[in-house]
Structure formats: structure tokens, C-alpha cells
Amino acid sequence: MDWTRAIDAYCERVDATFWSEPVNAVTNLAFILSALWMWRRAEGRRSSQVLAFVLFLIGVGSFLFHTFATPWAAMLDMVPILIFALIYIFLANRDYWGWPVWISALGALAYIPYAAAVTPLFSALPFFHVSSFYWSLPLLIFAYAVLLRGRLPEVSKGLAIGAAILCLSLAARSVDEGLCHAFHLGTHFLWHILNAIMLGWMIEVWIRHAKAQGR
């Protein structure tokens, strides 16, 4: 595999130069700002600090991808997102469900085969196929929201809000190329902004639960 080949995947990019996607690149500041704010909100809670740090890395990785636009940069873009998801699922299993650490960890790792199984289903659907890998996340978050309604209604509500924001974010990501002829900047930058809000909100949901539990 050529890790240095140029990738042209978004409407805004018109050539292989570093600043060919200025809006997509600069809007990664939303992740950085969200991470810094949530680090402050963490008030020393290590789990939320870890999530905030990974959120910061998501912004850095996405910036590198939308500037260098190469496979190695794409890897740095995607891996922190997966890490954030796995950590959050672990925390949800441990703190929302009260599972033992080892079961919580196995439950988090189960996300990988779950996503591998669900992605082809979304790939077969019109519109959803563009972001097929990511749609497994809001589906899982909505499932947790429904299942936690009786146990933790506030957490359930928070997760549902997060999943809804992620759906809007994925819609923006998915229509980027389709609207390119009408709007040359595309809509991918909205994916960054909405994702930064959503990920910060998901950390906030955990922090509020931790405070409610006196932790």
C-alpha cells in the first residue's frame, strides 16, 4: 500500500496541495475547543480527562487528513475516533450498567465485530452507504438509550440527544459530494462541527452521571 498517495475524497478538495481544504481543515478547531472545554469540565475525573484527550487527538488527526490527504493521515483521522468509541462503550458498560471491569471491556471490544456485521447492511442502503461504517455508532447509542430508560432516565435522554446529533452529523458527511455542484465548499465541515458538539456532549453525559453518583 502506498501510504503517501494523494486522496481526493471531499467536495472542497480540488488538488493535492496542503491547503486545498481550508474550511475542512480549520473547522477541526471545533474538536480542539470542545476537548479543552470538557477537560475543564472534568474537574480531575480521570475517565473524562482521557475522553477529552482523545477528543483532542481526533481534531489533530482530522486536521492532518484534511491537509496532507494521504492514507497515513487517514489512519490518524480514523483511529482516535475508534479509540473514543471503545473507551466510551467501556465506561457506559461499567458506570451506566454497573458491570464488572472485565465484562465491560469485553462488551467494548464486541463493538468491533458488531460494526463489521452492521456495516454491510448500511452499505446496501441508498444514502447510508456513503458513511456506512459510522452508522453503527448512533444505532448502538440509541439502543443504550432505550435500554437505560428505566434504570437511568437522565443518562438515557442524554444518549438519545447525542445519537440524534450524530445522525445529523452523518447526514452532513453523506451529502458532501452530492451537493458539490451546488455548493462548492461541500458540507463535510458540518460533520466536524456537529461531531465536536456531539462528542463533547457525550462526555458531559458521563460527567453529569458521575456527579449524580457522588464521584
C-alpha positions in Angstrom: 0.0 0.0 0.0 1.2 3.5 -0.9 0.9 5.4 2.3 1.8 8.7 0.6 -0.6 8.7 -2.3 -3.0 11.7 -2.6 -6.6 11.1 -1.5 -9.4 13.3 -3.0 -12.5 12.3 -1.1 -14.3 15.6 -0.4 -16.0 18.3 -2.3 -13.8 21.1 -1.1 -10.5 19.5 -2.3 -9.6 20.4 -5.9 -5.9 19.5 -5.9 -3.2 17.7 -3.8 -1.9 20.9 -2.1 -1.8 21.3 1.7 -4.4 24.0 2.0 -6.8 22.6 -0.7 -9.4 22.1 2.1 -9.1 25.2 4.2 -12.6 25.1 5.7 -12.5 21.4 6.4 -9.1 21.9 7.9 -9.8 24.9 10.1 -13.1 23.6 11.4 -11.2 20.9 13.2 -10.6 23.6 15.8 -14.1 22.7 17.0 -12.7 19.4 18.3 -9.8 21.1 20.0 -12.1 23.7 21.7 -14.6 21.0 22.7 -11.7 18.9 24.1 -10.3 21.9 26.1 -13.8 22.7 27.5 -14.5 19.2 28.5 -11.1 18.9 30.1 -12.1 21.8 32.3 -15.5 20.3 33.0 -13.8 17.0 34.0 -12.7 18.6 37.3 -10.0 16.0 37.8 -12.1 13.0 36.9 -9.6 10.8 35.1 -12.1 8.9 32.8 -13.5 12.2 31.4 -10.0 13.6 31.1 -9.0 10.6 29.0 -12.0 11.1 26.7 -11.2 14.8 26.4 -7.6 14.0 25.5 -8.8 11.5 22.8 -11.2 14.2 21.5 -8.2 16.5 21.2 -6.4 13.8 19.1 -9.5 13.4 16.9 -9.1 17.1 16.0 -5.4 16.8 15.3 -5.8 13.6 13.2 -8.6 15.1 11.2 -6.6 18.3 10.6 -3.7 16.2 9.3 -6.0 14.2 7.0 -7.7 17.3 5.5 -4.3 18.9 4.8 -1.9 16.1 3.9 -4.8 13.9 2.5 -2.8 10.7 2.4 -3.5 7.1 3.7 -1.2 7.6 6.7 -3.1 10.8 7.6 -6.4 9.0 7.1 -5.3 6.4 9.6 -4.5 9.1 12.2 -8.0 10.5 11.4 -9.9 7.3 12.0 -8.0 5.5 14.8 -8.8 8.2 17.5 -12.5 8.0 16.7 -12.4 4.2 17.2 -10.5 4.6 20.4 -13.0 7.2 21.7 -15.9 4.9 20.9 -14.3 1.9 22.6 -13.4 3.9 25.8 -16.9 5.3 26.0 -18.6 2.0 25.5 -16.4 0.6 28.3 -17.4 3.4 30.6 -21.0 3.0 29.7 -20.9 -0.7 30.5 -19.1 -0.1 33.7 -20.8 3.1 35.0 -24.2 3.0 33.5 -24.8 -0.7 33.7 -22.6 -1.4 36.7 -20.9 -4.3 35.0 -17.5 -5.7 36.3 -14.4 -4.2 34.6 -13.6 -7.3 32.6 -17.2 -7.7 31.2 -17.3 -4.0 30.4 -14.0 -4.4 28.5 -15.3 -7.4 26.6 -18.5 -5.6 25.8 -16.5 -2.7 24.4 -14.4 -5.0 22.2 -17.6 -6.5 21.0 -18.2 -3.3 19.2 -15.7 -4.3 16.5 -17.4 -7.5 15.3 -20.8 -5.7 15.8 -19.7 -2.8 13.5 -18.2 -5.3 11.0 -21.6 -7.1 10.9 -23.8 -4.0 10.6 -21.7 -2.0 8.1 -22.5 -4.2 5.1 -26.2 -3.7 5.9 -25.8 0.1 5.7 -23.6 -0.2 2.7 -26.5 -1.8 0.8 -28.8 1.2 1.5 -29.1 4.3 -0.6 -27.7 7.4 1.2 -26.4 5.4 4.1 -23.7 3.7 2.1 -21.5 6.8 2.0 -20.9 6.7 5.7 -21.8 3.0 6.2 -19.1 2.3 8.8 -20.1 5.1 11.1 -23.9 4.4 11.2 -23.3 1.5 13.6 -22.5 4.1 16.3 -25.8 6.1 16.5 -27.6 2.8 16.3 -25.8 1.5 19.3 -26.2 4.7 21.2 -29.9 4.7 20.6 -30.1 1.1 21.8 -28.3 2.0 25.0 -30.7 5.0 25.4 -33.8 2.8 25.1 -32.4 0.1 27.4 -31.4 2.6 30.1 -34.8 4.4 30.2 -35.9 2.7 33.4 -32.5 2.5 35.1 -31.0 5.9 34.3 -33.6 8.2 32.7 -31.4 11.3 32.5 -28.5 9.3 31.0 -31.0 7.7 28.6 -32.2 11.2 27.5 -28.6 12.4 27.1 -27.6 9.4 25.0 -30.6 9.9 22.8 -29.7 13.5 22.2 -26.1 12.5 21.4 -27.3 9.9 18.9 -29.6 12.4 17.2 -26.8 14.9 16.8 -24.6 12.2 15.4 -27.3 11.3 12.8 -27.3 15.0 11.7 -23.6 14.9 11.6 -23.5 11.8 9.4 -26.1 13.3 7.1 -23.9 16.3 6.6 -21.0 13.9 5.8 -23.0 11.8 3.5 -24.4 14.6 1.2 -21.0 16.3 0.8 -20.2 15.0 -2.7 -23.9 15.0 -3.8 -24.3 18.8 -3.2 -20.9 19.7 -4.6 -22.2 21.1 -7.8 -24.5 23.5 -6.0 -22.2 24.3 -3.0 -18.5 24.1 -3.8 -17.4 24.0 -0.2 -19.4 20.9 0.4 -20.9 20.0 3.8 -18.1 18.0 5.4 -17.2 20.9 7.6 -20.6 20.5 9.3 -19.5 16.9 10.2 -16.6 18.4 12.1 -18.7 21.0 14.0 -21.6 18.7 14.8 -19.2 15.9 15.8 -17.3 18.1 18.1 -20.6 19.1 19.8 -21.8 15.5 20.0 -18.6 14.1 21.4 -18.3 16.9 24.0 -21.9 16.3 24.9 -21.3 12.5 25.3 -18.5 13.4 27.8 -20.9 15.8 29.5 -23.5 13.0 29.9 -20.9 10.8 31.7 -19.7 13.7 33.9 -23.3 14.5 35.0 -23.8 10.9 35.8 -20.6 10.7 37.8 -21.6 13.8 39.8 -25.0 12.4 40.5 -23.3 9.3 41.8 -21.0 11.4 44.0 -17.9 10.6 42.1 
